[in-house]
């Protein structure tokens, strides 16, 4: 089982995920009953769109409380750098 902690309600069918815990019942690393009550348990995670990720988008995970499903929304990652167009200079290679 996978635990997801529910956060801010964005819309009626869209709740932000604030934590994913892959071992919620582990004796050492697991969660308390109080913590588990703040989220839901699921069997598996949806797959991310690798094409969008490769193009520099980031995947944001949300929960739909009506049909108890998870879904991703994608937005452009401002920190993404196109390495084919970025040139870097390393000062330790320069001649003095």
Residue frames relative to the residue before (quaternion, step in Angstrom):
aa qw qx qy qz dx dy dz
X 1.0000 0.0000 0.0000 0.0000 0.00 0.00 0.00
X 0.2214 -0.7435 0.6206 0.1142 3.51 -1.21 0.70
X 0.2560 -0.7626 0.5774 0.1397 3.55 -0.95 0.91
X 0.0394 -0.7620 0.6447 0.0467 3.56 -1.04 0.80
X 0.2967 -0.7481 0.5717 0.1592 3.55 -0.87 1.02
X 0.3285 -0.7614 0.5337 0.1656 3.53 -0.82 1.05
X 0.1831 -0.7911 0.5790 0.0741 3.51 -1.01 0.89
X 0.8606 -0.0892 0.1066 0.4899 3.51 -1.03 -0.96
X 0.3628 -0.6963 0.5786 0.2207 3.55 -1.03 0.88
X 0.2480 -0.7903 0.5493 0.1106 3.58 -0.52 1.22
X 0.7607 -0.0548 0.0919 0.6402 3.55 0.99 -1.01
X 0.7363 -0.4037 0.2860 0.4617 3.58 -1.28 0.06
X 0.7993 0.2408 -0.1066 0.5401 3.57 0.98 -0.84
X 0.6865 0.4300 -0.2720 0.5195 3.56 1.18 0.57
X 0.0571 0.7846 -0.6083 0.1057 3.55 -0.46 1.31
X 0.4557 -0.6931 0.4953 0.2581 3.55 -0.90 0.99
X 0.3229 -0.7076 0.5979 0.1939 3.56 -1.15 0.74
X 0.1633 -0.8222 0.5399 0.0763 3.59 -0.75 1.00
X 0.8015 0.0822 -0.0356 0.5912 3.61 1.21 -0.33
X 0.0907 -0.7435 0.6593 0.0653 3.54 -1.15 0.74
X 0.0197 -0.7931 0.6080 -0.0290 3.58 -0.78 1.05
X 0.2793 -0.8143 0.4946 0.1193 3.55 -0.54 1.22
X 0.7610 0.2633 -0.1719 0.5674 3.62 1.24 -0.16
X 0.0296 0.8664 -0.4985 0.0043 3.62 0.73 0.97
X 0.7452 0.3900 -0.2248 0.4919 3.61 1.14 -0.49
X 0.3619 0.7371 -0.4889 0.2944 3.57 1.27 0.24
X 0.5519 -0.6470 0.4163 0.3215 3.59 -0.93 0.90
X 0.7564 0.3776 -0.2035 0.4939 3.57 0.93 -0.87
X 0.8127 0.2820 -0.1077 0.4984 3.59 0.77 -1.06
X 0.4782 0.7240 -0.4007 0.2941 3.58 1.28 -0.05
X 0.5317 -0.6262 0.4842 0.3012 3.52 -1.39 0.03
X 0.5088 -0.6192 0.4989 0.3298 3.55 -1.25 0.42
X 0.6639 -0.4851 0.3770 0.4264 3.58 -1.27 0.24
X 0.6170 0.5488 -0.3352 0.4537 3.58 1.08 -0.74
X 0.6674 0.4889 -0.2961 0.4774 3.59 0.95 -0.86
X 0.6566 0.5161 -0.3115 0.4533 3.59 0.94 -0.87
X 0.6195 0.5552 -0.3403 0.4384 3.60 1.10 -0.63
X 0.6451 0.5334 -0.3153 0.4472 3.62 1.23 -0.31
X 0.7771 0.2475 -0.1492 0.5590 3.58 1.24 0.17
X 0.4629 -0.6413 0.5223 0.3187 3.53 -1.25 -0.56
X 0.3671 -0.6923 0.5760 0.2327 3.52 -1.29 0.45
X 0.0711 -0.7956 0.6016 0.0063 3.55 -0.97 0.92
X 0.5522 -0.6226 0.4510 0.3225 3.55 -1.27 0.36
X 0.8063 -0.0898 0.0954 0.5768 3.58 0.91 -0.90
X 0.4907 -0.6518 0.5078 0.2767 3.53 -1.34 0.37
X 0.4908 -0.6244 0.4975 0.3491 3.60 -1.11 0.56
X 0.4988 -0.6483 0.4802 0.3166 3.56 -1.18 0.51
X 0.4329 -0.6813 0.5321 0.2556 3.53 -1.14 0.75
X 0.4944 -0.6224 0.5161 0.3190 3.56 -1.23 0.51
X 0.3031 -0.8013 0.4923 0.1535 3.56 -0.19 1.30
X 0.5937 0.5704 -0.3673 0.4328 3.60 1.11 -0.57
X 0.6778 0.4741 -0.2894 0.4817 3.57 0.91 -0.90
X 0.6314 0.5266 -0.3336 0.4613 3.59 1.02 -0.73
X 0.6594 0.5116 -0.3027 0.4603 3.57 0.98 -0.84
X 0.6748 0.4764 -0.2862 0.4856 3.58 1.19 -0.53
X 0.6603 -0.5566 0.2925 0.4107 3.57 1.26 0.20
X 0.4903 0.6422 -0.4514 0.3786 3.59 1.21 0.19
X 0.2506 -0.7261 0.6050 0.2097 3.55 -1.25 0.36
X 0.3924 -0.7263 0.5275 0.2008 3.54 -1.09 0.82
X 0.1238 -0.7708 0.6231 0.0480 3.57 -0.86 1.03
X 0.2799 -0.7958 0.5226 0.1235 3.55 -0.69 1.14
X 0.0389 -0.7894 0.6123 -0.0198 3.56 -1.00 0.96
X 0.3053 -0.7311 0.5872 0.1658 3.53 -1.34 0.44
X 0.2282 -0.7413 0.6167 0.1343 3.56 -1.05 0.85
X 0.2904 -0.8038 0.4907 0.1696 3.64 -0.30 1.19
X 0.5980 0.5884 -0.3645 0.4041 3.62 1.17 -0.40
X 0.7983 0.1807 -0.1170 0.5624 3.59 0.90 -0.83
X 0.4208 -0.7500 0.4239 0.2841 3.58 1.35 0.24
X 0.4606 0.6685 -0.4497 0.3725 3.54 0.96 0.94
X 0.3482 -0.6935 0.5916 0.2187 3.51 -1.35 0.39
X 0.0491 0.7897 -0.6110 0.0235 3.55 -1.11 0.63
X 0.3666 -0.7112 0.5610 0.2124 3.52 -1.27 0.53
X 0.1051 -0.7046 0.6919 0.1176 3.49 -1.31 0.54
X 0.2755 -0.7853 0.5417 0.1182 3.53 -1.03 0.82
X 0.0086 0.7703 -0.6376 -0.0030 3.54 -1.10 0.75
X 0.5995 -0.5788 0.4125 0.3680 3.53 -1.18 0.60
X 0.3373 -0.7344 0.5608 0.1802 3.54 -0.89 0.99
X 0.3688 -0.7598 0.4966 0.2002 3.59 -0.50 1.19
X 0.6587 0.5165 -0.3111 0.4501 3.58 1.16 -0.47
X 0.4733 0.6879 -0.4312 0.3417 3.57 1.29 -0.12
X 0.1153 -0.7836 0.6083 0.0516 3.56 -0.92 0.90
X 0.3381 -0.7041 0.5846 0.2195 3.54 -0.94 0.88
X 0.2676 -0.8206 0.4850 0.1407 3.56 -0.12 1.28
X 0.5823 0.5689 -0.3969 0.4239 3.62 1.16 -0.28
X 0.7537 0.3565 -0.2071 0.5119 3.60 1.15 -0.48
X 0.6175 0.5447 -0.3467 0.4492 3.58 1.24 -0.07
X 0.1074 -0.7713 0.6249 0.0554 3.55 -0.86 0.99
X 0.1394 -0.7874 0.5965 0.0683 3.53 -1.00 0.83
X 0.2111 -0.7417 0.6207 0.1417 3.50 -1.15 0.65
X 0.1947 -0.7766 0.5931 0.0850 3.50 -0.92 0.96
X 0.4184 -0.7573 0.4414 0.2379 3.59 -0.44 1.20
X 0.6415 0.5453 -0.3502 0.4105 3.61 1.02 -0.58
X 0.6430 0.4895 -0.3309 0.4873 3.61 1.28 -0.10
X 0.5745 0.6163 -0.3815 0.3802 3.60 1.20 -0.32
X 0.4228 -0.6811 0.5360 0.2647 3.53 -1.18 0.62
X 0.3384 -0.7402 0.5493 0.1893 3.56 -1.11 0.72
